[in-house]
């Protein structure tokens, strides 16, 4: 694909997008010193000089439209409505954050849109299924994909190979796979606690994802574990686009082979709202170095540090599981917010915890009951979680109960405190524990090993 500058006739130069991209790479390789721009910043500047008002994504999207296939022929209107649904499942809006080296989700979606004006074996293409699998801290995009087509008025899912496709369709699909690999979806993957994440893209400005759970997992009826509507942070899709995306998911679902959903019943997805308006400003200073690693300080001091040296003498394990307890309890009261931290006072554990694991409280150490949940975002004042009495009771019961099961003890004695900690909400959810924490919230004994294990399957 080429682009042209606005030079006078005879001075026009045809340049491929990958040549421009490689040229920017060479510029950055030679860039020394401070204030080094990101590649995307330079590409956007380049795009604006070629076509004023355009960014790199818009320039590529415009150039990759299939010749002779206007967007007016999009097959969005062909996506069927759900007829008499037998089951409702929750869907959640899910903004995707992009780092400076990540590809915005919008660029992936824009570039693949011409696909949904094409046909495959005579059937109109209404969607594309891609998948990502766990790469131990990142996502691997699979080269295997499936087209969602409309055949005799009914959605079907066809597995395709390159030699089955027209050149235009093949180019668009494999460009989408490559772009998916450059899009940061691991946080979505991690919170879904699954082996593979199915990503559905259609003639809409957002994508949807569904977890493929191979063994134990949370029920799909939990709002925090259902379908996610994906879009770039700060760019919420319109209600019409969300409706199209949800209808596409309902139409394709019977053919996706996802065990947590019924295979033979019409399903519709409905947006569920997370708990909002639950944060109150509090006076609290936190370090600019705060990230997803635990930070600690000695009682009575102001300086937070990642350095855990002070903890060894105090008998405190620097890496525990309170971040998981925090995430599970928050998920079950429908708090989805990121940048959440547990501010907790820790007490010593046994000098030699080997052999003391299991149900014995205190083998990991302990914490004071007067903990707080904070939302800490750089550039914003600190905020504290503020819940009504009933929700607060459920939340505390679930958090304390799961921490107890994980080997912590609780104390009301401030003299036992050895260190204070800020512990981030765990981004990698063990969703098969959600049923256990839900039972604890309803009064189950977290130390009842037989009961807890019965809830795992």
Secondary structure as GFF3:
##gff-version 3
##sequence-region A 1 457
A	DSSP	beta_strand	2	3	.	.	.	ID=ss1
A	DSSP	beta_strand	15	16	.	.	.	ID=ss2
A	DSSP	alpha_helix	17	29	.	.	.	ID=ss3
A	DSSP	alpha_helix	39	50	.	.	.	ID=ss4
A	DSSP	alpha_helix	56	63	.	.	.	ID=ss5
A	DSSP	three_ten_helix	71	73	.	.	.	ID=ss6
A	DSSP	three_ten_helix	75	78	.	.	.	ID=ss7
A	DSSP	beta_strand	87	96	.	.	.	ID=ss8
A	DSSP	alpha_helix	105	112	.	.	.	ID=ss9
A	DSSP	three_ten_helix	113	117	.	.	.	ID=ss10
A	DSSP	beta_strand	119	120	.	.	.	ID=ss11
A	DSSP	beta_strand	123	134	.	.	.	ID=ss12
A	DSSP	beta_strand	139	141	.	.	.	ID=ss13
A	DSSP	beta_strand	145	151	.	.	.	ID=ss14
A	DSSP	beta_strand	154	160	.	.	.	ID=ss15
A	DSSP	three_ten_helix	162	164	.	.	.	ID=ss16
A	DSSP	alpha_helix	167	181	.	.	.	ID=ss17
A	DSSP	alpha_helix	186	192	.	.	.	ID=ss18
A	DSSP	beta_strand	196	202	.	.	.	ID=ss19
A	DSSP	beta_strand	207	212	.	.	.	ID=ss20
A	DSSP	three_ten_helix	223	225	.	.	.	ID=ss21
A	DSSP	beta_strand	227	232	.	.	.	ID=ss22
A	DSSP	alpha_helix	239	253	.	.	.	ID=ss23
A	DSSP	beta_strand	267	271	.	.	.	ID=ss24
A	DSSP	beta_strand	279	281	.	.	.	ID=ss25
A	DSSP	beta_strand	295	297	.	.	.	ID=ss26
A	DSSP	alpha_helix	309	314	.	.	.	ID=ss27
A	DSSP	alpha_helix	322	332	.	.	.	ID=ss28
A	DSSP	beta_strand	340	347	.	.	.	ID=ss29
A	DSSP	beta_strand	366	368	.	.	.	ID=ss30
A	DSSP	beta_strand	372	375	.	.	.	ID=ss31
A	DSSP	beta_strand	383	385	.	.	.	ID=ss32
A	DSSP	alpha_helix	389	405	.	.	.	ID=ss33
A	DSSP	beta_strand	409	411	.	.	.	ID=ss34
A	DSSP	three_ten_helix	414	416	.	.	.	ID=ss35
A	DSSP	beta_strand	417	424	.	.	.	ID=ss36
A	DSSP	three_ten_helix	431	433	.	.	.	ID=ss37
A	DSSP	alpha_helix	434	441	.	.	.	ID=ss38
A	DSSP	alpha_helix	449	454	.	.	.	ID=ss39
###
